[in-house]
Amino acid sequence: MLSGNGEITVYWRPGCVFCMKLWTQLRVTGTRYRPVNIWRDPDAAAFVRSVNDGNETVPTVRVVSPSGTESVLTNPSLAEVRQALTA
């Protein structure tokens, strides 16, 4: 989803406290994102495994900056997500 400064997709699964923490931080700062449940989307689960050495580690965040630079971050902080948006 467009955040106003780029596109953020958060890959998650139910019960992930790290995902909930990141969502809270994104919401508090008004940063828009698209959540994708990897337990309901096999293609999303395959993507997460492909960028995490075969592991379904979440949250995995795909960020596309306004300039088109793509970053994939595993269990990032809010600061890391924001930094990727400005790349």
Buried (B, 14 or more C-beta within 10 A) or exposed (E): EEBEBBBBBBBBBEEBEBBEBBBEBBEEEEBBBEBBBBEEEEEBBEBBBEBBEEEBBBBBBBBBBBEEEEBBBBBBEBEBBBBBBEB
